[in-house]
Amino acid sequence: MTCSTASTDTDPMMQMSVNREFEGSRIPPPSPRTLAGLKEGESGIIDRLDLAEDVARRLMELGFLPGHVVVPARSAPGGEPRVYRVDGSEVALRRETAARLILRPPAKGTAKASKP
């Protein structure tokens, strides 16, 4: 990281330049995790639903609410739809829908959910 200041008559201005490389490899900008990216048995906490209002409302009625824990369970032989456990229920979602459910960033020390 480099910092430089440019002084003018009225107020100073600071410019920062951050090197986004670590040990020679480029670090991509963080992207939000989605429900579709979770592995079977790995838990996630819903942050928001990036869906049309009517679809989001229906999913919220089924228990997909911000702050609730969701755990991917099993999937059909072709991989879709996938069953998710939320709020004591099991609900099957297509990958394209699950990819629109944004998860909170993982907290340090988060434990994986146990498989029944």
N, C-alpha and C positions, 0 to 999 in steps of 0.2 A: 504494500500500500504506500502510495506517495501522496504527500500533501504539499500544496504550495499556496502562498497567499499573495494576492495582488493588492497593493495599497493604492487608495485614491484619496482625494482630499476629504471626502465625507465619511466613508465607512469601509472597513476591510471586507474582502470577499475571499472565501476559502473554496478551493476546488480539490476534489478527491478523485483519485484514480485507483481502482481496485483490480488487482491481478486475479483473474478467475481460474488460475491454474494451480494445481496441487501435485507435486512430484511429477511434473511433466505432462500430466493428463488434464484435459480441459474438463472443468466441472460444469455440468449443465445446470441451468436455472431450476430451482425446485418447482415441480408441478404438483398439483393437488392429487392426493391418493383418492381413488374411487372404490366403490364397493366391488366392481368387476375385477379389480386388481388383487383382492384378498385371496389367499390360498385357503383350502379347506381346513376348518378348525381355527383359523386365525381371526381374532376379533377386531372390530373397528367401531368407532363411535361416529355417528352421522353428524355432520356439520351443517349441510344444507342439501336441498333437492333442487337441481338445476333442470326442471321439467316444466311443461305447460301446467297451468294452474289446476285444471281438472284432473290430470294424471297425478300431480303432486298431492292434491287433496285426497285422492283415493288411496295412495300409498300411505299417507299419514293416518288415514282411518284404519289401515292394516297394521299400524305400529311403527312405520318408518318415520320417526320423529327426530328432529335434532336433539342430540344428547343421548339417544338410545343406542345400546350396544347391539351390533348385528354380527352374526357368525355364519359364514358360508357352510352349508352342510354337504349336500351331494348334488350331482348333476346327472342329466340324462346321458345315455351312451354317446351321443354326438357332442356332448358338452353344453347343450342348451335345451331347455331352460335349466337354471340352477336354483336349488332350494336354499333359502336363507332363513335362519332362525332369528326372530325378533319379537320381543315382548311376549314370549311364551307361545308363539305361533310359528309355523313353517309356511313360507310363501315362496312360490316359484317366480323368478323374474328372468326376462331375456337379458343377454349381455348388454345390448344397446341401452336398456333402461337402467341396469345396474351401473353402467358407466356414467350416468348422470347424477348419481348419488355421491356427493363429495364427502369425504371423511375428514375428521379433525387430524391435524398432524399428530403422530404418535408421541406420547409422553415417555420420558426416559424411565426405564424399568417396567414398561408395560408387559404383562404376562400374556401368553397365548391362552386361549380358551381351551378347555379340555374336551375331547371328543367323548360322547356318551357311549 
